Amino acid sequence: MALTDTGIRQSKPREKPFKLPDGGGLFLYVTVKGARLWRWKYRYEGKEKLMSFGAYPDVSLAQARDLHRQARELLAGGVDPMAARKVGKQADALTFEAVAQKWFKHWKPSKTEKHATEVWHRLELDILPELGRIPANDLTAAQVRDCVKAIEKRGALDIAKRQLQKCSQIMRYAVAHDLATRNPVADLQPSDILTARKKRNYSRVDAKDLPKLLRDMDAYIGGEHTRLALQLMALTFVRTSELIAARWAEFDFDAARWNIPPERMKMRTPHIVPLSNQALAVLQKLQALSYGREFVFPADTGKPTHMSNNTVLYALYRMGYRGRMTGHGFRGVASTILHEQGWPHEHIELQLAHQERDEVSAAYNHALYLPQRTKMMQSWADHLDALRVDNVVAMRRA
């Protein structure tokens, strides 16, 4: 027989606890002291479990039956009702900031200390003041959208995109660790809420102007480290950040290779730069200037760090190339000319470190096509030398 409120109120304690069944496994458990507790016995994955719905009369008969119905619906859908309730309680107790802290602790070990610090600092500036106090399980797509749009409004489009990605990572972590039931940020794509911007094209000279640039670089009267940095950048076409932070320990002169570690690469995977004879000659000159210091291009200030990121750019400015050439521009020039010369696209792209590699393939992909790339890099260096010679001959004829 199903329970009634009258029957429950009239029930009296006994010498031993007893049950008053209501059907479907739901029953009222009456203790020897007269407490009346709602319980539900069910089986999940072959195991018997007992779920509590509170005490009568705080939880009425109607409320207990409604909770019982909801739990049975979860069970019918293949979800353990007790586990689902545990997730809900954990999520209700955790704010977005608390979840972000847990995510950050999980995420940062594989990142450099500098990068991790910058990521958390940006979250503290842009995201946590707006979203930090919201319970993670209550966070909505609209709240994240408005926060990211506010970042875009101040002109920081790239930061807005990165922060949207970080919010999604944090909420994915929350779902994976039972700290939230879903990730609302998954409903948002940058293209749906942020203004599209044309891809940035770094200033670079045309191929016909490269001989004069090389000649101007050779004649540069600024610091010797800067002049040699320009020459090595032209020969290796690495990114400016990869060049200026180079350490002597990264160079294998016997193998004529520059092994850039993953933490210094944009793709976070190791990168090999085959060194031409000309690049080795530049490095020998730099060794004579290094005085045993850690960095190939030490700072002029005397501090134990490398030269500034703007040193190469300002040197180009002083040579008259403002708005016409940047350090990054050497990469574009090299890519254009090497493609015109018929070198395989995949060799060029791999040498530019454009190809994204997953963690499994990274261990060997960075050495892919190494013999072919070694030949290409020597040919590139010889081509630069030929451009210098051709210009000298042309000047003499004139």
Buried (B, 14 or more C-beta within 10 A) or exposed (E): EEBEEEEBEEBEBEEEEBEBEBEBBBBBBBEEEEEBBBBBBBEBEEEEBEBBBEBBEEBBBEBBBEBBEBBBEBBEEEBBBBEBBEBBEBBEEBBBBBBBBBBBEEBBEEBEEEEBEEBBEBBEEBBBEBBBEBBBBEBEBEBBBEBBBEBBEEEBBEBBBBBBEBBBBBBBBBBEBBBBEEBBBEBBEBEEBBEEEEEEEEBBBEEEBBBBBBBBBEEBEEBEBBBBBBBBBBBBBBBBBBBBBBBBEBBEEEEBBBBBEBEBBEBBBBBBBBBBEBBBBBBEBBBEBBEEBEBBBBBEEEEEEBBBEEBBBEBBBEBEBEEBBBBBBBBBBBBBBBEEEEBBEEBBEBBBBEBEBEEEEBEEBBBBBBEBBBBBBBEBBEBBEEBBEEBEEEEEEE
